[in-house]
Amino acid sequence: DTSTNAAVLFVYLLDSDELIARFGVRSVVDWINSVFKCFDGVIQPEGGSSSGCTKIETFSQFYLAVAWDQHPELLPEDYRTYPDPAVTAIRACVLMAQSVAHVRRPDGKPTEVVPHPYSLIATAVHLYP
């Protein structure tokens, strides 16, 4: 596939290294898994329509997804009003933040979704197979 416009959504979970030191690997991995399951439910909900983004990968405390100028007819009706990939990625990030509002970190604090500073700067790139 090729695309003339794309946006990268790179989400970083804060303080995971510090949390591992304080609470152990198992509790932090369980937390990260819970968060990423919520993110997956937003990006590609089971039995639902796509968010307009595609999950590329997860690694450590990072979640990577991409939005591009897909065929508008494939997007959910409410996304067709915002076909710009940057807007789609921002909207997905907001929905991701809302999806983890109930998930507590190992230290009991609420999970915060922070787009990585490099997110969304990759607009107007060409993607080649």
MODELLER restraints for C-alpha pairs under 7 A, 6 or more apart:
rsr = mdl.restraints
at = mdl.atoms
rsr.add(forms.Gaussian(group=physical.xy_distance, feature=features.Distance(at['CA:1:A'], at['CA:128:A']), mean=6.08, stdev=0.5))
rsr.add(forms.Gaussian(group=physical.xy_distance, feature=features.Distance(at['CA:1:A'], at['CA:129:A']), mean=5.55, stdev=0.5))
rsr.add(forms.Gaussian(group=physical.xy_distance, feature=features.Distance(at['CA:2:A'], at['CA:126:A']), mean=6.64, stdev=0.5))
rsr.add(forms.Gaussian(group=physical.xy_distance, feature=features.Distance(at['CA:2:A'], at['CA:127:A']), mean=5.08, stdev=0.5))
rsr.add(forms.Gaussian(group=physical.xy_distance, feature=features.Distance(at['CA:2:A'], at['CA:128:A']), mean=4.99, stdev=0.5))
rsr.add(forms.Gaussian(group=physical.xy_distance, feature=features.Distance(at['CA:2:A'], at['CA:129:A']), mean=6.84, stdev=0.5))
rsr.add(forms.Gaussian(group=physical.xy_distance, feature=features.Distance(at['CA:3:A'], at['CA:68:A']), mean=6.61, stdev=0.5))
rsr.add(forms.Gaussian(group=physical.xy_distance, feature=features.Distance(at['CA:3:A'], at['CA:69:A']), mean=6.37, stdev=0.5))
rsr.add(forms.Gaussian(group=physical.xy_distance, feature=features.Distance(at['CA:3:A'], at['CA:126:A']), mean=5.47, stdev=0.5))
rsr.add(forms.Gaussian(group=physical.xy_distance, feature=features.Distance(at['CA:3:A'], at['CA:127:A']), mean=5.35, stdev=0.5))
rsr.add(forms.Gaussian(group=physical.xy_distance, feature=features.Distance(at['CA:4:A'], at['CA:124:A']), mean=6.00, stdev=0.5))
rsr.add(forms.Gaussian(group=physical.xy_distance, feature=features.Distance(at['CA:4:A'], at['CA:125:A']), mean=6.13, stdev=0.5))
rsr.add(forms.Gaussian(group=physical.xy_distance, feature=features.Distance(at['CA:4:A'], at['CA:126:A']), mean=5.08, stdev=0.5))
rsr.add(forms.Gaussian(group=physical.xy_distance, feature=features.Distance(at['CA:5:A'], at['CA:68:A']), mean=5.70, stdev=0.5))
rsr.add(forms.Gaussian(group=physical.xy_distance, feature=features.Distance(at['CA:5:A'], at['CA:69:A']), mean=5.81, stdev=0.5))
rsr.add(forms.Gaussian(group=physical.xy_distance, feature=features.Distance(at['CA:5:A'], at['CA:85:A']), mean=6.87, stdev=0.5))
rsr.add(forms.Gaussian(group=physical.xy_distance, feature=features.Distance(at['CA:5:A'], at['CA:123:A']), mean=5.62, stdev=0.5))
rsr.add(forms.Gaussian(group=physical.xy_distance, feature=features.Distance(at['CA:5:A'], at['CA:124:A']), mean=4.22, stdev=0.5))
rsr.add(forms.Gaussian(group=physical.xy_distance, feature=features.Distance(at['CA:5:A'], at['CA:125:A']), mean=5.54, stdev=0.5))
rsr.add(forms.Gaussian(group=physical.xy_distance, feature=features.Distance(at['CA:5:A'], at['CA:126:A']), mean=6.55, stdev=0.5))
rsr.add(forms.Gaussian(group=physical.xy_distance, feature=features.Distance(at['CA:6:A'], at['CA:66:A']), mean=6.95, stdev=0.5))
rsr.add(forms.Gaussian(group=physical.xy_distance, feature=features.Distance(at['CA:6:A'], at['CA:67:A']), mean=5.57, stdev=0.5))
rsr.add(forms.Gaussian(group=physical.xy_distance, feature=features.Distance(at['CA:6:A'], at['CA:68:A']), mean=4.06, stdev=0.5))
rsr.add(forms.Gaussian(group=physical.xy_distance, feature=features.Distance(at['CA:6:A'], at['CA:69:A']), mean=6.53, stdev=0.5))
rsr.add(forms.Gaussian(group=physical.xy_distance, feature=features.Distance(at['CA:6:A'], at['CA:85:A']), mean=5.53, stdev=0.5))
rsr.add(forms.Gaussian(group=physical.xy_distance, feature=features.Distance(at['CA:6:A'], at['CA:122:A']), mean=6.40, stdev=0.5))
rsr.add(forms.Gaussian(group=physical.xy_distance, feature=features.Distance(at['CA:6:A'], at['CA:123:A']), mean=4.84, stdev=0.5))
rsr.add(forms.Gaussian(group=physical.xy_distance, feature=features.Distance(at['CA:6:A'], at['CA:124:A']), mean=5.90, stdev=0.5))
rsr.add(forms.Gaussian(group=physical.xy_distance, feature=features.Distance(at['CA:6:A'], at['CA:125:A']), mean=6.00, stdev=0.5))
rsr.add(forms.Gaussian(group=physical.xy_distance, feature=features.Distance(at['CA:7:A'], at['CA:66:A']), mean=5.73, stdev=0.5))
rsr.add(forms.Gaussian(group=physical.xy_distance, feature=features.Distance(at['CA:7:A'], at['CA:67:A']), mean=5.20, stdev=0.5))
rsr.add(forms.Gaussian(group=physical.xy_distance, feature=features.Distance(at['CA:7:A'], at['CA:68:A']), mean=6.25, stdev=0.5))
rsr.add(forms.Gaussian(group=physical.xy_distance, feature=features.Distance(at['CA:7:A'], at['CA:85:A']), mean=5.46, stdev=0.5))
rsr.add(forms.Gaussian(group=physical.xy_distance, feature=features.Distance(at['CA:7:A'], at['CA:86:A']), mean=5.13, stdev=0.5))
rsr.add(forms.Gaussian(group=physical.xy_distance, feature=features.Distance(at['CA:7:A'], at['CA:89:A']), mean=6.52, stdev=0.5))
rsr.add(forms.Gaussian(group=physical.xy_distance, feature=features.Distance(at['CA:7:A'], at['CA:120:A']), mean=4.88, stdev=0.5))
rsr.add(forms.Gaussian(group=physical.xy_distance, feature=features.Distance(at['CA:7:A'], at['CA:121:A']), mean=6.78, stdev=0.5))
rsr.add(forms.Gaussian(group=physical.xy_distance, feature=features.Distance(at['CA:7:A'], at['CA:122:A']), mean=5.20, stdev=0.5))
rsr.add(forms.Gaussian(group=physical.xy_distance, feature=features.Distance(at['CA:7:A'], at['CA:123:A']), mean=4.86, stdev=0.5))
rsr.add(forms.Gaussian(group=physical.xy_distance, feature=features.Distance(at['CA:8:A'], at['CA:65:A']), mean=6.08, stdev=0.5))
rsr.add(forms.Gaussian(group=physical.xy_distance, feature=features.Distance(at['CA:8:A'], at['CA:66:A']), mean=4.56, stdev=0.5))
rsr.add(forms.Gaussian(group=physical.xy_distance, feature=features.Distance(at['CA:8:A'], at['CA:67:A']), mean=6.47, stdev=0.5))
rsr.add(forms.Gaussian(group=physical.xy_distance, feature=features.Distance(at['CA:8:A'], at['CA:119:A']), mean=5.31, stdev=0.5))
rsr.add(forms.Gaussian(group=physical.xy_distance, feature=features.Distance(at['CA:8:A'], at['CA:120:A']), mean=5.00, stdev=0.5))
rsr.add(forms.Gaussian(group=physical.xy_distance, feature=features.Distance(at['CA:8:A'], at['CA:122:A']), mean=5.96, stdev=0.5))
rsr.add(forms.Gaussian(group=physical.xy_distance, feature=features.Distance(at['CA:9:A'], at['CA:64:A']), mean=5.78, stdev=0.5))
rsr.add(forms.Gaussian(group=physical.xy_distance, feature=features.Distance(at['CA:9:A'], at['CA:65:A']), mean=5.06, stdev=0.5))
rsr.add(forms.Gaussian(group=physical.xy_distance, feature=features.Distance(at['CA:9:A'], at['CA:66:A']), mean=5.78, stdev=0.5))
rsr.add(forms.Gaussian(group=physical.xy_distance, feature=features.Distance(at['CA:9:A'], at['CA:89:A']), mean=6.04, stdev=0.5))
rsr.add(forms.Gaussian(group=physical.xy_distance, feature=features.Distance(at['CA:9:A'], at['CA:115:A']), mean=6.90, stdev=0.5))
rsr.add(forms.Gaussian(group=physical.xy_distance, feature=features.Distance(at['CA:9:A'], at['CA:119:A']), mean=4.88, stdev=0.5))
rsr.add(forms.Gaussian(group=physical.xy_distance, feature=features.Distance(at['CA:9:A'], at['CA:120:A']), mean=5.98, stdev=0.5))
rsr.add(forms.Gaussian(group=physical.xy_distance, feature=features.Distance(at['CA:10:A'], at['CA:62:A']), mean=6.84, stdev=0.5))
rsr.add(forms.Gaussian(group=physical.xy_distance, feature=features.Distance(at['CA:10:A'], at['CA:63:A']), mean=5.79, stdev=0.5))
rsr.add(forms.Gaussian(group=physical.xy_distance, feature=features.Distance(at['CA:10:A'], at['CA:64:A']), mean=4.67, stdev=0.5))
rsr.add(forms.Gaussian(group=physical.xy_distance, feature=features.Distance(at['CA:10:A'], at['CA:65:A']), mean=6.53, stdev=0.5))
rsr.add(forms.Gaussian(group=physical.xy_distance, feature=features.Distance(at['CA:10:A'], at['CA:115:A']), mean=5.80, stdev=0.5))
rsr.add(forms.Gaussian(group=physical.xy_distance, feature=features.Distance(at['CA:10:A'], at['CA:116:A']), mean=5.33, stdev=0.5))
rsr.add(forms.Gaussian(group=physical.xy_distance, feature=features.Distance(at['CA:10:A'], at['CA:119:A']), mean=5.13, stdev=0.5))
rsr.add(forms.Gaussian(group=physical.xy_distance, feature=features.Distance(at['CA:11:A'], at['CA:62:A']), mean=5.60, stdev=0.5))
rsr.add(forms.Gaussian(group=physical.xy_distance, feature=features.Distance(at['CA:11:A'], at['CA:63:A']), mean=5.09, stdev=0.5))
rsr.add(forms.Gaussian(group=physical.xy_distance, feature=features.Distance(at['CA:11:A'], at['CA:64:A']), mean=6.48, stdev=0.5))
rsr.add(forms.Gaussian(group=physical.xy_distance, feature=features.Distance(at['CA:11:A'], at['CA:113:A']), mean=6.83, stdev=0.5))
rsr.add(forms.Gaussian(group=physical.xy_distance, feature=features.Distance(at['CA:11:A'], at['CA:114:A']), mean=5.83, stdev=0.5))
rsr.add(forms.Gaussian(group=physical.xy_distance, feature=features.Distance(at['CA:11:A'], at['CA:115:A']), mean=4.46, stdev=0.5))
rsr.add(forms.Gaussian(group=physical.xy_distance, feature=features.Distance(at['CA:11:A'], at['CA:116:A']), mean=5.33, stdev=0.5))
rsr.add(forms.Gaussian(group=physical.xy_distance, feature=features.Distance(at['CA:12:A'], at['CA:61:A']), mean=5.84, stdev=0.5))
rsr.add(forms.Gaussian(group=physical.xy_distance, feature=features.Distance(at['CA:12:A'], at['CA:62:A']), mean=4.74, stdev=0.5))
rsr.add(forms.Gaussian(group=physical.xy_distance, feature=features.Distance(at['CA:12:A'], at['CA:63:A']), mean=6.65, stdev=0.5))
rsr.add(forms.Gaussian(group=physical.xy_distance, feature=features.Distance(at['CA:12:A'], at['CA:114:A']), mean=5.81, stdev=0.5))
rsr.add(forms.Gaussian(group=physical.xy_distance, feature=features.Distance(at['CA:12:A'], at['CA:115:A']), mean=6.24, stdev=0.5))
rsr.add(forms.Gaussian(group=physical.xy_distance, feature=features.Distance(at['CA:12:A'], at['CA:116:A']), mean=5.76, stdev=0.5))
rsr.add(forms.Gaussian(group=physical.xy_distance, feature=features.Distance(at['CA:13:A'], at['CA:61:A']), mean=5.27, stdev=0.5))
rsr.add(forms.Gaussian(group=physical.xy_distance, feature=features.Distance(at['CA:13:A'], at['CA:62:A']), mean=6.54, stdev=0.5))
rsr.add(forms.Gaussian(group=physical.xy_distance, feature=features.Distance(at['CA:13:A'], at['CA:113:A']), mean=6.56, stdev=0.5))
rsr.add(forms.Gaussian(group=physical.xy_distance, feature=features.Distance(at['CA:13:A'], at['CA:114:A']), mean=6.81, stdev=0.5))
rsr.add(forms.Gaussian(group=physical.xy_distance, feature=features.Distance(at['CA:16:A'], at['CA:28:A']), mean=6.97, stdev=0.5))
rsr.add(forms.Gaussian(group=physical.xy_distance, feature=features.Distance(at['CA:16:A'], at['CA:61:A']), mean=6.81, stdev=0.5))
rsr.add(forms.Gaussian(group=physical.xy_distance, feature=features.Distance(at['CA:19:A'], at['CA:28:A']), mean=6.64, stdev=0.5))
rsr.add(forms.Gaussian(group=physical.xy_distance, feature=features.Distance(at['CA:20:A'], at['CA:28:A']), mean=5.99, stdev=0.5))
rsr.add(forms.Gaussian(group=physical.xy_distance, feature=features.Distance(at['CA:23:A'], at['CA:106:A']), mean=6.76, stdev=0.5))
rsr.add(forms.Gaussian(group=physical.xy_distance, feature=features.Distance(at['CA:27:A'], at['CA:106:A']), mean=6.29, stdev=0.5))
rsr.add(forms.Gaussian(group=physical.xy_distance, feature=features.Distance(at['CA:28:A'], at['CA:106:A']), mean=6.39, stdev=0.5))
rsr.add(forms.Gaussian(group=physical.xy_distance, feature=features.Distance(at['CA:31:A'], at['CA:105:A']), mean=6.20, stdev=0.5))
rsr.add(forms.Gaussian(group=physical.xy_distance, feature=features.Distance(at['CA:31:A'], at['CA:106:A']), mean=6.85, stdev=0.5))
rsr.add(forms.Gaussian(group=physical.xy_distance, feature=features.Distance(at['CA:32:A'], at['CA:61:A']), mean=6.87, stdev=0.5))
rsr.add(forms.Gaussian(group=physical.xy_distance, feature=features.Distance(at['CA:35:A'], at['CA:100:A']), mean=6.19, stdev=0.5))
rsr.add(forms.Gaussian(group=physical.xy_distance, feature=features.Distance(at['CA:35:A'], at['CA:103:A']), mean=6.98, stdev=0.5))
rsr.add(forms.Gaussian(group=physical.xy_distance, feature=features.Distance(at['CA:38:A'], at['CA:99:A']), mean=5.78, stdev=0.5))
rsr.add(forms.Gaussian(group=physical.xy_distance, feature=features.Distance(at['CA:38:A'], at['CA:100:A']), mean=6.25, stdev=0.5))
rsr.add(forms.Gaussian(group=physical.xy_distance, feature=features.Distance(at['CA:39:A'], at['CA:96:A']), mean=5.39, stdev=0.5))
rsr.add(forms.Gaussian(group=physical.xy_distance, feature=features.Distance(at['CA:42:A'], at['CA:51:A']), mean=6.52, stdev=0.5))
rsr.add(forms.Gaussian(group=physical.xy_distance, feature=features.Distance(at['CA:42:A'], at['CA:95:A']), mean=6.65, stdev=0.5))
rsr.add(forms.Gaussian(group=physical.xy_distance, feature=features.Distance(at['CA:42:A'], at['CA:96:A']), mean=6.14, stdev=0.5))
rsr.add(forms.Gaussian(group=physical.xy_distance, feature=features.Distance(at['CA:43:A'], at['CA:50:A']), mean=6.38, stdev=0.5))
rsr.add(forms.Gaussian(group=physical.xy_distance, feature=features.Distance(at['CA:43:A'], at['CA:51:A']), mean=5.14, stdev=0.5))
rsr.add(forms.Gaussian(group=physical.xy_distance, feature=features.Distance(at['CA:43:A'], at['CA:53:A']), mean=5.97, stdev=0.5))
rsr.add(forms.Gaussian(group=physical.xy_distance, feature=features.Distance(at['CA:43:A'], at['CA:54:A']), mean=6.58, stdev=0.5))
rsr.add(forms.Gaussian(group=physical.xy_distance, feature=features.Distance(at['CA:43:A'], at['CA:55:A']), mean=6.72, stdev=0.5))
rsr.add(forms.Gaussian(group=physical.xy_distance, feature=features.Distance(at['CA:44:A'], at['CA:50:A']), mean=5.11, stdev=0.5))
rsr.add(forms.Gaussian(group=physical.xy_distance, feature=features.Distance(at['CA:44:A'], at['CA:51:A']), mean=6.34, stdev=0.5))
rsr.add(forms.Gaussian(group=physical.xy_distance, feature=features.Distance(at['CA:49:A'], at['CA:76:A']), mean=6.04, stdev=0.5))
rsr.add(forms.Gaussian(group=physical.xy_distance, feature=features.Distance(at['CA:50:A'], at['CA:75:A']), mean=6.60, stdev=0.5))
rsr.add(forms.Gaussian(group=physical.xy_distance, feature=features.Distance(at['CA:50:A'], at['CA:76:A']), mean=6.83, stdev=0.5))
rsr.add(forms.Gaussian(group=physical.xy_distance, feature=features.Distance(at['CA:51:A'], at['CA:92:A']), mean=6.63, stdev=0.5))
rsr.add(forms.Gaussian(group=physical.xy_distance, feature=features.Distance(at['CA:52:A'], at['CA:67:A']), mean=6.10, stdev=0.5))
rsr.add(forms.Gaussian(group=physical.xy_distance, feature=features.Distance(at['CA:52:A'], at['CA:75:A']), mean=6.05, stdev=0.5))
rsr.add(forms.Gaussian(group=physical.xy_distance, feature=features.Distance(at['CA:52:A'], at['CA:88:A']), mean=6.35, stdev=0.5))
rsr.add(forms.Gaussian(group=physical.xy_distance, feature=features.Distance(at['CA:53:A'], at['CA:65:A']), mean=6.23, stdev=0.5))
rsr.add(forms.Gaussian(group=physical.xy_distance, feature=features.Distance(at['CA:53:A'], at['CA:66:A']), mean=5.33, stdev=0.5))
rsr.add(forms.Gaussian(group=physical.xy_distance, feature=features.Distance(at['CA:53:A'], at['CA:67:A']), mean=4.33, stdev=0.5))
rsr.add(forms.Gaussian(group=physical.xy_distance, feature=features.Distance(at['CA:53:A'], at['CA:89:A']), mean=6.69, stdev=0.5))
rsr.add(forms.Gaussian(group=physical.xy_distance, feature=features.Distance(at['CA:54:A'], at['CA:65:A']), mean=5.32, stdev=0.5))
rsr.add(forms.Gaussian(group=physical.xy_distance, feature=features.Distance(at['CA:54:A'], at['CA:66:A']), mean=5.30, stdev=0.5))
rsr.add(forms.Gaussian(group=physical.xy_distance, feature=features.Distance(at['CA:54:A'], at['CA:67:A']), mean=6.36, stdev=0.5))
rsr.add(forms.Gaussian(group=physical.xy_distance, feature=features.Distance(at['CA:55:A'], at['CA:64:A']), mean=6.15, stdev=0.5))
rsr.add(forms.Gaussian(group=physical.xy_distance, feature=features.Distance(at['CA:55:A'], at['CA:65:A']), mean=4.22, stdev=0.5))
rsr.add(forms.Gaussian(group=physical.xy_distance, feature=features.Distance(at['CA:55:A'], at['CA:66:A']), mean=6.57, stdev=0.5))
rsr.add(forms.Gaussian(group=physical.xy_distance, feature=features.Distance(at['CA:56:A'], at['CA:64:A']), mean=5.50, stdev=0.5))
rsr.add(forms.Gaussian(group=physical.xy_distance, feature=features.Distance(at['CA:56:A'], at['CA:65:A']), mean=5.10, stdev=0.5))
rsr.add(forms.Gaussian(group=physical.xy_distance, feature=features.Distance(at['CA:56:A'], at['CA:66:A']), mean=6.93, stdev=0.5))
rsr.add(forms.Gaussian(group=physical.xy_distance, feature=features.Distance(at['CA:57:A'], at['CA:63:A']), mean=6.28, stdev=0.5))
rsr.add(forms.Gaussian(group=physical.xy_distance, feature=features.Distance(at['CA:57:A'], at['CA:64:A']), mean=5.36, stdev=0.5))
rsr.add(forms.Gaussian(group=physical.xy_distance, feature=features.Distance(at['CA:58:A'], at['CA:64:A']), mean=6.06, stdev=0.5))
rsr.add(forms.Gaussian(group=physical.xy_distance, feature=features.Distance(at['CA:67:A'], at['CA:85:A']), mean=5.02, stdev=0.5))
rsr.add(forms.Gaussian(group=physical.xy_distance, feature=features.Distance(at['CA:67:A'], at['CA:88:A']), mean=6.56, stdev=0.5))
rsr.add(forms.Gaussian(group=physical.xy_distance, feature=features.Distance(at['CA:67:A'], at['CA:89:A']), mean=5.88, stdev=0.5))
rsr.add(forms.Gaussian(group=physical.xy_distance, feature=features.Distance(at['CA:68:A'], at['CA:85:A']), mean=4.96, stdev=0.5))
rsr.add(forms.Gaussian(group=physical.xy_distance, feature=features.Distance(at['CA:69:A'], at['CA:83:A']), mean=6.84, stdev=0.5))
rsr.add(forms.Gaussian(group=physical.xy_distance, feature=features.Distance(at['CA:69:A'], at['CA:84:A']), mean=6.73, stdev=0.5))
rsr.add(forms.Gaussian(group=physical.xy_distance, feature=features.Distance(at['CA:69:A'], at['CA:85:A']), mean=5.96, stdev=0.5))
rsr.add(forms.Gaussian(group=physical.xy_distance, feature=features.Distance(at['CA:72:A'], at['CA:80:A']), mean=5.91, stdev=0.5))
rsr.add(forms.Gaussian(group=physical.xy_distance, feature=features.Distance(at['CA:72:A'], at['CA:83:A']), mean=6.86, stdev=0.5))
rsr.add(forms.Gaussian(group=physical.xy_distance, feature=features.Distance(at['CA:82:A'], at['CA:88:A']), mean=6.49, stdev=0.5))
rsr.add(forms.Gaussian(group=physical.xy_distance, feature=features.Distance(at['CA:86:A'], at['CA:120:A']), mean=6.06, stdev=0.5))
rsr.add(forms.Gaussian(group=physical.xy_distance, feature=features.Distance(at['CA:86:A'], at['CA:123:A']), mean=6.82, stdev=0.5))
rsr.add(forms.Gaussian(group=physical.xy_distance, feature=features.Distance(at['CA:97:A'], at['CA:112:A']), mean=6.82, stdev=0.5))
rsr.add(forms.Gaussian(group=physical.xy_distance, feature=features.Distance(at['CA:97:A'], at['CA:113:A']), mean=5.22, stdev=0.5))
rsr.add(forms.Gaussian(group=physical.xy_distance, feature=features.Distance(at['CA:100:A'], at['CA:111:A']), mean=6.44, stdev=0.5))
rsr.add(forms.Gaussian(group=physical.xy_distance, feature=features.Distance(at['CA:101:A'], at['CA:110:A']), mean=6.67, stdev=0.5))
rsr.add(forms.Gaussian(group=physical.xy_distance, feature=features.Distance(at['CA:101:A'], at['CA:111:A']), mean=6.56, stdev=0.5))
rsr.add(forms.Gaussian(group=physical.xy_distance, feature=features.Distance(at['CA:103:A'], at['CA:110:A']), mean=6.39, stdev=0.5))
rsr.add(forms.Gaussian(group=physical.xy_distance, feature=features.Distance(at['CA:103:A'], at['CA:111:A']), mean=6.02, stdev=0.5))
rsr.add(forms.Gaussian(group=physical.xy_distance, feature=features.Distance(at['CA:104:A'], at['CA:110:A']), mean=4.73, stdev=0.5))
rsr.add(forms.Gaussian(group=physical.xy_distance, feature=features.Distance(at['CA:104:A'], at['CA:111:A']), mean=5.66, stdev=0.5))
rsr.add(forms.Gaussian(group=physical.xy_distance, feature=features.Distance(at['CA:105:A'], at['CA:111:A']), mean=5.79, stdev=0.5))
